[in-house]
Amino acid sequence: MKHKELVRKLLEAGFKFYGHGANHDRYKRGSVIEQIPRHKEINERLAKTILRRNGIK
């Protein structure tokens, strides 16, 4: 999955950009912080796990 597509889905689900890490960007919704790798392509299994963990389809 493309990085932009995953970030768009997180933002639509109510996440806000929270900050940069060394190799990841952090997004926050309430008390949940999700770290997204900063790559053009994100492994499909990882992307689906991130979305499923947060109840996003």
Helices and strands as residue ranges (DSSP letters): H 3-12, E 16-20, E 24-29, E 32-37, H 44-53
